[in-house]
Amino acid sequence: MNDIASAGRPPDSAPPPEAGSGRVARLREALADILRGETDRTLAQRTAFLAFAIRASSAAIALLSQILLARWLGSHEYGIYAFAFVAMVLVGGLIPLGFPASGQRFIADYSESGRTELLRGFLFGSRVFVVAFGTAAAAVGMLGIWLFGDQIGGDYRLPLFLILVCLPAYALTDMQDGMARNYGWIDLALALPYLVRPLIILAIVGGTMLAYGRADAVTAAYALIAAIWVTGMTQLVLLEVRLSRRVPRGGRAYDWKTWLVTSLPIFLVESFYMLLTNTDVLVLSIFESPDKVGIYYAAVKTLALISFVPFAVTAASSHKYAEYGASGDRQRLEGFVRDTVKWTFWPALGATLAILVAGRPLLWLFGPEFVVGYPLLFVLVIGLMARATVGPVDRVLNMLGQQNVCAIIYAGAFALNLVLNFSLIPMFGMAGAAWATSIALIVESALLFLAARSRLGLHVFILDRRR
């Protein structure tokens, strides 16, 4: 009633203009606090904002690059490149064996305790390890293609062989990403792989188009090799410069047993997650033509902005979960978990609505034949939003000693996803792949929520009726 009555007041009884300016002032003050504040919360917000800004910018660049690649290559060659690229991302993401994530714990621990010899040993040894392992994996993969290449589709063989050259540098970049995040160097962690790399690919493929009038999946594979190695080596040099100012010189000590024992459970979590998020494209390539694979992959890439939101929040928050857990500060831990869930869900929801509205014209930009993938967006976002409701719950579990439980959940979700893909794709094609992924993500999100509640007593969900 008071609201209705106040609506009928004459203009001279309206709230003074200072009320509106006061709200603006409070908003400006809040933004200034995020930009210049030194509390853990504002530092995490600023880091998340910077990470999201870089990833949002990279989303625009990545979307543009995928559109141009699809236009230049055509749906058939684009589908071949998509398969080879996803295979490289899957294998390359597994090579570090969980060291990038566990490193956030080791670097913080060694820095706080003053064990600088172990700190220097981890910073050096982990990178040598992932490059060596990546080189070995590439050699084994090439040998496998040479020996059993007849079992691989002829269109896929050469691009897949070439992309294996990327593995050592891709794994090194992943390792250095984790190191840079731990020191708060989000620009160094993300700018080169997510902003510069796609631009190099565009420049090489676009230059080939201008020079020869055509390009194919092999051209794109060569471009990817150059982009990953150039950005990886540049990041290595820049990281060394910054570390030389932050870490005192001296000898190195190595604790490989502790590093491996801690990293391997995290590796299991990440491997099952990588398999979960990439199985659809790989299985689809078994049953469908490269054209269909390309259309499906274009739909997935159109939704990439949604996945960048949790990525940004995770980049800012993982080490804080470990810090609050180690200190026993339960109140700050619970408050920070609530914050990170909100930072994940609401921006993801906004991005989802925007993409669904603009999805059809966005897919048309890839080429007229890609518009048939528009209905897939509505299926895929179901799983993505289910995942957003629990925020970075997997990182909460990993950083607080529950990585084994997390690994079991991801293993189950991957197994479910694999069964669903092989069951639904032969019957429903691209739609089957989309439904398989979304159902698996829903089940995974529910299990992660239950694990956090039962194991840690944390309510990691966007809705909290207890408050």
C-alpha positions in Angstrom: 0.0 0.0 0.0 2.8 2.4 0.8 4.3 1.8 -2.6 1.0 2.5 -4.3 0.4 5.6 -2.3 3.9 6.9 -3.0 3.4 6.4 -6.7 0.6 9.0 -6.7 2.6 11.7 -4.9 3.2 15.0 -6.8 6.7 15.5 -8.3 7.8 17.8 -5.4 7.4 14.9 -3.0 9.7 12.5 -5.0 12.9 11.4 -3.4 15.7 13.9 -3.6 18.2 13.5 -6.4 20.8 12.7 -3.8 19.2 9.2 -3.4 20.1 8.2 -7.0 23.5 9.8 -6.8 24.1 8.0 -3.5 23.5 4.6 -5.2 25.8 5.6 -8.0 28.4 6.6 -5.4 28.1 3.3 -3.6 28.5 1.4 -6.9 31.6 3.4 -7.7 33.0 2.8 -4.3 32.4 -1.0 -4.6 34.1 -1.0 -8.0 37.0 1.0 -6.6 37.3 -1.5 -3.7 37.5 -4.4 -6.1 40.1 -2.6 -8.3 42.3 -1.3 -5.4 41.4 -3.3 -2.3 43.9 -5.6 -0.6 41.7 -8.0 1.3 41.6 -11.6 0.2 38.0 -11.2 -1.1 38.8 -8.1 -3.3 42.1 -9.7 -4.5 40.2 -12.8 -5.5 37.5 -10.7 -7.2 40.1 -8.7 -9.1 41.9 -11.8 -10.2 38.6 -13.4 -11.3 37.7 -10.2 -13.1 41.0 -10.1 -14.9 40.8 -13.8 -15.8 37.3 -13.4 -17.1 38.2 -10.3 -19.1 41.1 -12.2 -20.7 38.9 -15.2 -21.4 36.0 -13.1 -22.5 38.3 -11.4 -25.0 39.7 -14.7 -26.0 36.2 -16.0 -26.5 35.5 -13.3 -29.0 38.8 -14.0 -30.7 38.3 -17.8 -30.5 34.8 -17.5 -31.9 36.0 -15.2 -34.8 38.9 -17.6 -35.5 36.6 -20.7 -35.5 34.2 -18.8 -37.8 37.0 -17.9 -40.2 38.5 -21.4 -40.1 35.1 -22.9 -40.9 34.6 -20.5 -43.8 38.1 -21.1 -45.2 38.3 -24.8 -44.6 34.6 -25.8 -45.3 32.6 -28.0 -43.0 34.4 -31.2 -44.1 38.0 -30.1 -43.5 36.9 -28.1 -40.4 35.4 -31.3 -38.9 38.7 -33.1 -39.5 40.7 -30.3 -37.8 38.2 -30.3 -34.9 38.7 -34.0 -34.3 42.5 -33.7 -34.4 42.5 -30.5 -32.2 40.2 -32.2 -29.6 42.5 -35.2 -29.5 45.5 -33.0 -28.9 43.8 -31.0 -26.2 42.7 -34.3 -24.5 46.2 -35.9 -24.5 48.0 -32.6 -23.9 45.9 -31.9 -20.9 46.7 -35.2 -19.3 50.5 -35.1 -19.8 51.2 -32.9 -16.8 49.8 -35.6 -14.5 48.1 -33.1 -12.2 51.3 -31.1 -11.5 49.7 -27.7 -12.5 47.0 -28.1 -9.8 49.1 -29.7 -7.1 51.7 -27.1 -7.8 49.4 -24.4 -6.3 49.7 -26.3 -3.0 53.4 -26.9 -3.2 54.4 -23.4 -4.3 52.3 -21.8 -1.5 53.6 -24.3 1.1 57.3 -24.0 0.2 57.0 -20.2 0.0 55.3 -19.8 3.4 57.6 -22.2 5.1 60.8 -20.8 3.6 61.8 -24.1 1.9 63.3 -22.3 -1.1 65.4 -25.2 -2.3 62.3 -27.4 -2.7 60.5 -24.4 -4.3 63.2 -23.9 -6.9 63.3 -27.7 -7.4 59.6 -27.9 -8.1 59.6 -24.8 -10.4 62.4 -26.3 -12.5 61.8 -30.0 -12.2 58.1 -30.0 -12.9 58.6 -28.2 -16.2 61.4 -30.5 -17.3 59.2 -33.5 -16.4 56.2 -32.4 -18.4 58.3 -31.5 -21.5 60.0 -34.9 -21.4 56.8 -36.8 -20.8 55.1 -34.8 -23.6 58.0 -35.6 -26.0 57.7 -39.3 -25.1 53.9 -39.3 -25.6 54.3 -37.6 -29.0 56.9 -40.2 -30.1 54.6 -43.1 -29.0 51.6 -41.5 -30.7 53.5 -41.0 -34.0 54.8 -44.6 -33.8 51.2 -45.8 -33.2 49.9 -43.9 -36.2 52.7 -45.2 -38.4 52.1 -48.8 -37.3 48.3 -48.8 -37.1 47.4 -45.9 -39.4 45.1 -48.1 -41.5 42.7 -48.3 -38.5 42.3 -44.5 -38.6 40.3 -42.8 -41.3 42.4 -41.6 -44.1 41.2 -38.0 -43.8 42.2 -37.8 -40.1 45.7 -39.5 -40.3 48.0 -36.7 -41.4 46.5 -33.9 -39.3 46.5 -36.1 -36.2 50.1 -37.1 -36.8 51.2 -33.4 -37.2 49.3 -32.2 -34.2 51.3 -34.6 -31.9 54.3 -32.3 -32.5 52.4 -29.8 -30.2 52.3 -32.0 -27.1 55.6 -31.0 -25.3 54.9 -27.2 -25.7 51.2 -27.6 -24.9 52.0 -29.5 -21.7 54.7 -26.9 -20.8 52.2 -24.1 -21.2 49.7 -25.9 -19.0 52.3 -26.3 -16.3 53.4 -22.6 -16.5 49.8 -21.5 -16.4 49.4 -23.1 -13.0 52.7 -21.5 -11.8 51.7 -18.0 -13.0 48.3 -18.2 -11.4 49.8 -19.1 -8.0 51.8 -15.9 -8.1 48.8 -13.9 -9.2 50.2 -13.3 -12.7 46.9 -14.0 -14.5 48.0 -11.9 -17.5 51.1 -14.2 -18.0 49.0 -17.3 -17.4 46.3 -16.6 -19.9 47.2 -13.9 -22.4 49.6 -15.8 -24.6 47.6 -19.1 -24.9 44.2 -17.6 -25.1 44.7 -14.3 -26.9 47.9 -14.6 -29.0 47.7 -18.3 -30.0 44.4 -18.1 -32.0 45.7 -14.9 -33.7 48.8 -16.7 -34.9 46.7 -19.5 -36.3 44.4 -17.0 -38.1 47.4 -15.2 -39.5 49.0 -18.4 -40.9 45.8 -19.9 -42.3 44.6 -16.6 -43.6 48.0 -15.9 -45.2 47.8 -19.3 -46.9 44.4 -18.5 -48.3 45.6 -15.2 -49.7 48.7 -16.8 -51.2 47.2 -20.0 -52.6 43.5 -19.5 -52.6 42.8 -22.6 -50.5 43.6 -24.2 -47.1 42.7 -27.5 -45.5 43.0 -29.3 -42.2 46.7 -30.0 -42.7 47.3 -26.2 -43.1 45.5 -25.6 -39.9 47.6 -28.3 -38.1 50.8 -26.6 -39.2 49.4 -23.3 -38.0 48.6 -24.8 -34.6 52.1 -26.2 -34.3 53.6 -22.8 -34.8 51.2 -21.0 -32.5 51.6 -23.4 -29.6 55.4 -23.5 -29.8 55.8 -19.7 -30.2 53.5 -18.8 -27.3 54.9 -21.6 -25.1 58.5 -20.5 -25.5 57.6 -16.8 -25.1 55.7 -17.6 -21.9 58.7 -19.6 -20.7 61.1 -16.6 -21.1 58.7 -14.1 -19.5 58.0 -16.5 -16.6 61.7 -16.9 -15.9 62.2 -13.2 -15.8 59.4 -12.8 -13.2 60.5 -15.7 -11.1 64.1 -14.4 -11.0 62.7 -11.3 -9.2 60.5 -13.3 -6.9 62.5 -16.4 -6.0 66.0 -16.1 -4.5 68.8 -17.8 -6.3 70.3 -21.0 -4.9 70.3 -24.8 -5.1 67.5 -27.1 -5.8 66.0 -30.0 -3.9 63.5 -32.5 -5.3 60.8 -34.5 -3.6 59.4 -36.5 -6.5 57.7 -39.1 -4.3 55.6 -36.5 -2.5 54.9 -34.6 -5.7 53.7 -37.7 -7.6 51.7 -39.1 -4.7 49.9 -35.8 -4.3 49.5 -35.1 -8.0 48.3 -38.5 -9.3 44.8 -38.4 -7.6 44.4 -34.9 -9.0 45.5 -36.3 -12.4 42.7 -38.9 -12.2 40.2 -36.1 -11.5 41.4 -34.0 -14.4 41.8 -37.0 -16.8 38.2 -38.1 -16.2 37.0 -34.5 -16.5 38.9 -34.1 -19.8 37.5 -37.4 -21.1 34.0 -36.3 -19.9 34.1 -33.0 -21.8 35.7 -34.3 -25.0 34.2 -37.7 -25.5 31.2 -36.4 -27.5 33.4 -35.1 -30.4 35.6 -38.2 -30.5 32.7 -40.7 -30.4 30.7 -38.6 -32.9 33.6 -38.8 -35.4 33.2 -42.6 -35.3 29.6 -42.6 -36.4 29.2 -39.4 -38.4 30.9 -37.7 -41.3 33.5 -34.9 -40.7 30.8 -32.4 -41.9 28.5 -33.4 -38.9 31.5 -33.3 -36.6 32.3 -29.8 -37.7 28.7 -28.6 -37.2 28.6 -30.1 -33.7 31.9 -28.6 -32.8 30.8 -25.2 -34.0 27.8 -25.4 -31.7 30.1 -26.4 -28.8 32.5 -23.5 -29.6 29.6 -21.0 -29.7 28.9 -21.9 -26.1 32.5 -21.4 -25.1 31.8 -18.1 -23.3 29.7 -19.9 -20.6 32.6 -22.2 -19.7 35.0 -19.3 -19.4 33.1 -18.0 -16.3 33.9 -21.0 -14.0 37.4 -21.0 -15.5 37.9 -17.4 -14.4 36.6 -18.1 -10.9 38.7 -21.2 -10.5 41.8 -19.3 -11.5 41.2 -16.8 -8.7 40.0 -19.1 -6.0 41.7 -22.5 -5.9 44.7 -21.6 -3.7 42.4 -19.7 -1.3 40.4 -22.8 -0.6 43.6 -24.6 0.4 44.8 -21.6 2.5 41.5 -21.3 4.5 41.3 -25.0 4.9 44.9 -25.3 6.2 44.4 -22.3 8.6 41.1 -23.8 10.0 39.3 -20.6 9.3 35.9 -22.2 8.7 33.9 -18.9 8.6 36.1 -17.4 5.8 36.1 -20.7 3.9 32.3 -21.0 3.9 31.9 -17.3 3.0 34.4 -17.6 0.2 32.7 -20.7 -1.2 29.3 -18.9 -1.2 30.9 -16.0 -3.1 32.6 -18.2 -5.7 29.3 -20.0 -6.5 27.6 -16.7 -7.1 30.5 -15.4 -9.2 30.1 -18.5 -11.3 26.3 -18.9 -11.7 25.0 -15.5 -12.4 27.5 -14.5 -15.1 27.1 -17.9 -16.7 23.3 -17.5 -16.7 23.6 -14.1 -18.4 26.0 -15.5 -21.0 23.7 -18.5 -21.6 20.6 -16.3 -22.3 22.6 -14.0 -24.6 24.1 -16.9 -26.6 20.7 -18.6 -27.0 19.2 -15.4 -28.4 22.0 -14.8 -30.8 22.8 -18.5 -31.5 21.3 -18.8 -34.9 23.0 -15.8 -36.5 26.3 -16.8 -34.8 26.1 -20.3 -36.3 25.3 -18.8 -39.7 28.6 -16.9 -39.6 30.3 -20.3 -39.7 28.5 -21.0 -42.9 24.8 -21.6 -43.9 25.2 -25.4 -43.4 26.1 -24.8 -39.7 22.7 -23.3 -38.7 21.2 -26.9 -38.4 23.2 -27.1 -35.2 21.1 -24.3 -33.5 18.8 -26.7 -31.6 21.8 -28.4 -30.1 22.6 -25.2 -28.1 19.4 -25.6 -26.0 20.4 -29.2 -25.1 24.0 -28.4 -24.3 23.2 -25.4 -22.0 21.2 -27.7 -19.7 24.3 -29.5 -18.6 26.5 -26.3 -18.5 24.0 -24.5 -16.3 23.6 -27.5 -14.0 27.4 -27.4 -13.6 27.3 -23.7 -12.9 24.9 -24.1 -10.0 27.6 -25.8 -7.9 30.4 -23.4 -8.9 34.0 -24.6 -8.6 33.0 -27.4 -6.3 35.6 -29.8 -7.8 38.4 -27.4 -6.8 36.9 -27.1 -3.3 37.1 -30.9 -3.0 40.6 -31.1 -4.5 42.1 -28.3 -2.4 40.6 -29.7 0.8 42.0 -33.2 0.5 39.0 -34.9 -1.1 40.6 -35.5 -4.6 40.0 -39.2 -4.4 36.3 -38.8 -4.0 36.3 -36.3 -6.8 38.2 -38.7 -9.0 35.6 -41.5 -8.4 32.7 -39.1 -9.2 34.4 -38.0 -12.5 35.1 -41.7 -13.4 31.5 -42.5 -12.9 30.4 -39.5 -14.9 32.8 -40.3 -17.7 31.6 -43.9 -17.8 28.0 -42.8 -18.0 28.9 -40.3 -20.7 30.7 -42.9 -22.7 27.8 -45.4 -22.5 25.3 -42.6 -23.4 27.3 -41.4 -26.4 27.7 -44.9 -27.8 24.0 -45.6 -27.2 22.4 -42.3 -28.4 24.7 -41.1 -31.2 23.9 -44.1 -33.5 20.1 -43.3 -33.1 20.1 -39.5 -32.8 23.4 -38.4 -34.3 24.5 -34.9 -33.1 21.5 -34.6 -30.7 22.5 -37.8 -29.1 25.9 -36.5 -28.4 24.5 -33.3 -26.9 22.0 -35.2 -24.6 24.7 -37.6 -23.5 27.0 -34.7 -22.4 24.2 -32.8 -20.6 22.9 -35.8 -18.7 26.4 -36.7 -17.6 27.1 -33.2 -16.4 23.8 -33.1 -14.4 24.6 -36.4 -12.6 28.2 -35.2 -12.0 27.1 -31.9 -10.5 24.6 -33.6 -8.2 27.3 -36.1 -6.9 29.9 -33.3 -6.4 27.4 -31.3 -4.4 26.5 -34.3 -2.2 30.2 -35.1 -1.7 31.0 -31.5 -0.6 28.1 -31.6 1.9 28.8 -35.1 3.3 32.7 -34.9 3.4 33.3 -31.3 4.2 30.0 -30.0 5.5 29.9 -27.3 2.8 26.8 -26.2 1.0 28.1 -25.6 -2.5 25.0 -24.7 -4.4 23.5 -21.4 -5.7 20.4 -21.8 -3.6 20.9 -21.9 0.2 17.7 -22.2 2.2 19.6 -22.3 5.4 20.3 -18.6 5.3 
